[in-house]
Amino acid sequence: MRTSLGSSRFRPQFGAGPEAYLRQLALARLYLDNFAHFQASWPTMGPEVAAQALRAGADDFGSTMLEENVVSAAGTVRTRMDAAEIQAAIRAAGFVPAERDTRYRIRREFREPAAVAG
């Protein structure tokens, strides 16, 4: 809401809600077959929609961030998730979380939830 589109009278016509985001992601996965990977955007759409995006064709949930200024300045509700929260969201969507390198090679999978330190 803190962008020019957020306060625009054209927002209903051009703004994309969760349904439009998921629909576009699914269509992109079908038509852009020359793209090997699609990343869900949990900072912009929220963790629940990002988990749904995994079922719509995304194969990357995103990652933890050290610092994020752009999305938070635009007014998103949540811009931080730790690794355990990300893994839990991926598991809740029915997938096995994994850590990858920058070339999308799997470094390790997290088949079991991490033990909570206490």
Secondary structure, 3 states (H helix, E strand, C coil): CCCCCCCCCCHHHHCCCHHHHHHHHHHHHHHCCCCCCCECCHHHHCHHHHHHHHHCCCCECCCCCCCCCHHHHCCCCCCCCCHHHHHHHHHHCCCCCEEECCCCCEEEECCCCCCCCC
